[in-house]
Amino acid sequence: MQHVLSQLISKRAELKGEVKYLREKLFEMENVVDSLDVAIKVFDPEFNLDDIRDKRYKKRSHIFMHGEANRLCLDVLRRSSSPLTMKEIVQEVMKKKKLNYEDLDLTKNIEESPILRTNFHKNDLITSIDDGERIKKWKIA
């Protein structure tokens, strides 16, 4: 019981530290945005800053080069004799990249990567298989 409590305390301390870091980062970024607003107003005092639409934030991956993740996934599927789940595909890709495929956080981040999700749903080379299970499996079309 004491072990569980100490783990919970440790996790709370870790998360509170991350929250503090993110708040500091947010404060810093808001200062930069305010500075940019002032600079824009210097060049055009009549400019309406509310007309600037926010861009969607994309977390950049430093693991894969441009197009590499899609190419590796296709290679894994080509070599497979049966349909694979996204988790199985990601683990094989991680093995090819010599990444620690036992690192659950890294595996989950790659598995949920917007790059993979977009390519899997848009790609005509890949089809999903519905074999009655809850987990979607993929194969080369």
Secondary structure, DSSP 8 states (H G I E B T S, - for coil): -HHHHHHHHHHHHHHHHHHHHHHHHHHHHHHHHHHHHHHHHHH-TT--GGGS---------SSS-TTHHHHHHHHHHHH-SS-EEHHHHHHHHHHHTT--TT-HHHHHHHHT-HHHHHHHHH-TTEEEE--SSSS-EEEE-
